[in-house]
Amino acid sequence: MEKLFSDMSLTVALDGLEMDQGERVLSRVGRALGALEGQG
């Protein structure tokens, strides 16, 4: 039971991490595109 719980919390933590990274990547890509459009 304890192992199942720790696995679940680990999965939740990894999901949160991936979501944070995804948002960061998206904002970075958005800024890069905005800069390109500004130059073009």
A tleap script that builds the chain and sets N, CA, C and O, in Angstrom:
source leaprc.protein.ff14SB
mol = sequence {
  NMET GLU LYS LEU PHE SER ASP MET SER LEU
  THR VAL ALA LEU ASP GLY LEU GLU MET ASP
  GLN GLY GLU ARG VAL LEU SER ARG VAL GLY
  ARG ALA LEU GLY ALA LEU GLU GLY GLN CGLY
}
set mol.1.N position { 0.824 -1.200 0.000 }
set mol.1.CA position { 0.000 0.000 0.000 }
set mol.1.C position { 0.868 1.265 0.000 }
set mol.1.O position { 0.594 2.218 -0.729 }
set mol.2.N position { 1.908 1.255 0.821 }
set mol.2.CA position { 2.776 2.435 0.868 }
set mol.2.C position { 3.471 2.660 -0.471 }
set mol.2.O position { 3.608 3.792 -0.935 }
set mol.3.N position { 3.909 1.553 -1.086 }
set mol.3.CA position { 4.614 1.683 -2.365 }
set mol.3.C position { 3.682 2.278 -3.424 }
set mol.3.O position { 4.085 3.133 -4.213 }
set mol.4.N position { 2.434 1.812 -3.424 }
set mol.4.CA position { 1.469 2.334 -4.381 }
set mol.4.C position { 1.299 3.833 -4.181 }
set mol.4.O position { 1.257 4.597 -5.145 }
set mol.5.N position { 1.201 4.247 -2.925 }
set mol.5.CA position { 1.013 5.667 -2.643 }
set mol.5.C position { 2.219 6.486 -3.113 }
set mol.5.O position { 2.055 7.547 -3.715 }
set mol.6.N position { 3.431 5.991 -2.836 }
set mol.6.CA position { 4.625 6.740 -3.241 }
set mol.6.C position { 4.729 6.786 -4.764 }
set mol.6.O position { 5.156 7.795 -5.325 }
set mol.7.N position { 4.344 5.707 -5.432 }
set mol.7.CA position { 4.359 5.709 -6.899 }
set mol.7.C position { 3.378 6.746 -7.432 }
set mol.7.O position { 3.681 7.472 -8.379 }
set mol.8.N position { 2.209 6.809 -6.817 }
set mol.8.CA position { 1.198 7.768 -7.273 }
set mol.8.C position { 1.682 9.197 -7.082 }
set mol.8.O position { 1.561 10.017 -7.992 }
set mol.9.N position { 2.228 9.507 -5.910 }
set mol.9.CA position { 2.682 10.874 -5.658 }
set mol.9.C position { 3.836 11.230 -6.596 }
set mol.9.O position { 3.958 12.374 -7.032 }
set mol.10.N position { 4.681 10.244 -6.903 }
set mol.10.CA position { 5.785 10.478 -7.830 }
set mol.10.C position { 5.242 10.800 -9.219 }
set mol.10.O position { 5.733 11.707 -9.890 }
set mol.11.N position { 4.224 10.051 -9.645 }
set mol.11.CA position { 3.621 10.286 -10.954 }
set mol.11.C position { 3.007 11.675 -11.013 }
set mol.11.O position { 3.161 12.388 -12.006 }
set mol.12.N position { 2.309 12.059 -9.944 }
set mol.12.CA position { 1.685 13.384 -9.894 }
set mol.12.C position { 2.753 14.469 -9.977 }
set mol.12.O position { 2.582 15.468 -10.676 }
set mol.13.N position { 3.855 14.266 -9.259 }
set mol.13.CA position { 4.944 15.251 -9.283 }
set mol.13.C position { 5.532 15.355 -10.687 }
set mol.13.O position { 5.824 16.454 -11.158 }
set mol.14.N position { 5.708 14.217 -11.359 }
set mol.14.CA position { 6.261 14.231 -12.711 }
set mol.14.C position { 5.295 14.912 -13.674 }
set mol.14.O position { 5.722 15.665 -14.549 }
set mol.15.N position { 3.989 14.653 -13.520 }
set mol.15.CA position { 3.001 15.305 -14.378 }
set mol.15.C position { 3.081 16.812 -14.211 }
set mol.15.O position { 3.047 17.554 -15.193 }
set mol.16.N position { 3.189 17.270 -12.955 }
set mol.16.CA position { 3.281 18.704 -12.698 }
set mol.16.C position { 4.529 19.293 -13.322 }
set mol.16.O position { 4.500 20.393 -13.873 }
set mol.17.N position { 5.634 18.550 -13.231 }
set mol.17.CA position { 6.895 19.022 -13.779 }
set mol.17.C position { 6.782 19.159 -15.301 }
set mol.17.O position { 7.215 20.160 -15.872 }
set mol.18.N position { 6.205 18.161 -15.942 }
set mol.18.CA position { 6.069 18.200 -17.400 }
set mol.18.C position { 5.182 19.365 -17.824 }
set mol.18.O position { 5.459 20.028 -18.824 }
set mol.19.N position { 4.113 19.616 -17.064 }
set mol.19.CA position { 3.233 20.726 -17.399 }
set mol.19.C position { 3.981 22.053 -17.288 }
set mol.19.O position { 3.853 22.915 -18.157 }
set mol.20.N position { 4.760 22.215 -16.217 }
set mol.20.CA position { 5.529 23.448 -16.040 }
set mol.20.C position { 6.505 23.641 -17.191 }
set mol.20.O position { 6.608 24.733 -17.751 }
set mol.21.N position { 7.219 22.580 -17.541 }
set mol.21.CA position { 8.197 22.674 -18.624 }
set mol.21.C position { 7.503 22.986 -19.947 }
set mol.21.O position { 8.006 23.779 -20.744 }
set mol.22.N position { 6.360 22.370 -20.178 }
set mol.22.CA position { 5.631 22.613 -21.416 }
set mol.22.C position { 5.216 24.068 -21.535 }
set mol.22.O position { 5.331 24.670 -22.603 }
set mol.23.N position { 4.730 24.633 -20.428 }
set mol.23.CA position { 4.315 26.034 -20.457 }
set mol.23.C position { 5.512 26.941 -20.699 }
set mol.23.O position { 5.419 27.925 -21.432 }
set mol.24.N position { 6.638 26.601 -20.076 }
set mol.24.CA position { 7.841 27.410 -20.254 }
set mol.24.C position { 8.304 27.368 -21.707 }
set mol.24.O position { 8.675 28.388 -22.289 }
set mol.25.N position { 8.272 26.160 -22.280 }
set mol.25.CA position { 8.704 26.005 -23.678 }
set mol.25.C position { 7.769 26.789 -24.596 }
set mol.25.O position { 8.218 27.455 -25.529 }
set mol.26.N position { 6.459 26.705 -24.322 }
set mol.26.CA position { 5.497 27.411 -25.163 }
set mol.26.C position { 5.724 28.917 -25.092 }
set mol.26.O position { 5.698 29.596 -26.118 }
set mol.27.N position { 5.948 29.442 -23.890 }
set mol.27.CA position { 6.148 30.885 -23.768 }
set mol.27.C position { 7.442 31.296 -24.460 }
set mol.27.O position { 7.525 32.370 -25.056 }
set mol.28.N position { 8.458 30.427 -24.375 }
set mol.28.CA position { 9.739 30.732 -25.022 }
set mol.28.C position { 9.559 30.755 -26.534 }
set mol.28.O position { 10.066 31.642 -27.220 }
set mol.29.N position { 8.819 29.750 -27.049 }
set mol.29.CA position { 8.564 29.689 -28.495 }
set mol.29.C position { 7.749 30.903 -28.928 }
set mol.29.O position { 8.009 31.501 -29.972 }
set mol.30.N position { 6.759 31.259 -28.107 }
set mol.30.CA position { 5.927 32.417 -28.442 }
set mol.30.C position { 6.753 33.688 -28.517 }
set mol.30.O position { 6.557 34.515 -29.407 }
set mol.31.N position { 7.683 33.841 -27.572 }
set mol.31.CA position { 8.533 35.041 -27.579 }
set mol.31.C position { 9.457 35.044 -28.792 }
set mol.31.O position { 9.690 36.085 -29.406 }
set mol.32.N position { 9.980 33.868 -29.129 }
set mol.32.CA position { 10.874 33.768 -30.284 }
set mol.32.C position { 10.123 34.134 -31.556 }
set mol.32.O position { 10.645 34.857 -32.405 }
set mol.33.N position { 8.898 33.635 -31.686 }
set mol.33.CA position { 8.090 33.955 -32.867 }
set mol.33.C position { 7.774 35.442 -32.904 }
set mol.33.O position { 7.824 36.063 -33.965 }
set mol.34.N position { 7.451 36.013 -31.754 }
set mol.34.CA position { 7.154 37.442 -31.698 }
set mol.34.C position { 8.358 38.266 -32.125 }
set mol.34.O position { 8.211 39.269 -32.824 }
set mol.35.N position { 9.552 37.848 -31.708 }
set mol.35.CA position { 10.769 38.567 -32.081 }
set mol.35.C position { 11.000 38.456 -33.585 }
set mol.35.O position { 11.377 39.429 -34.237 }
set mol.36.N position { 10.772 37.264 -34.126 }
set mol.36.CA position { 10.967 37.073 -35.572 }
set mol.36.C position { 9.996 37.946 -36.352 }
set mol.36.O position { 10.375 38.578 -37.338 }
set mol.37.N position { 8.742 37.982 -35.911 }
set mol.37.CA position { 7.748 38.796 -36.608 }
set mol.37.C position { 8.102 40.273 -36.512 }
set mol.37.O position { 7.896 41.027 -37.462 }
set mol.38.N position { 8.634 40.686 -35.368 }
set mol.38.CA position { 9.025 42.088 -35.193 }
set mol.38.C position { 10.152 42.467 -36.138 }
set mol.38.O position { 10.177 43.580 -36.664 }
set mol.39.N position { 11.091 41.540 -36.358 }
set mol.39.CA position { 12.221 41.824 -37.239 }
set mol.39.C position { 11.772 41.800 -38.703 }
set mol.39.O position { 12.194 42.636 -39.503 }
set mol.40.N position { 10.910 40.831 -39.046 }
set mol.40.CA position { 10.481 40.667 -40.430 }
set mol.40.C position { 9.621 41.827 -40.843 }
set mol.40.O position { 9.156 41.876 -41.982 }
savepdb mol mol.pdb
quit
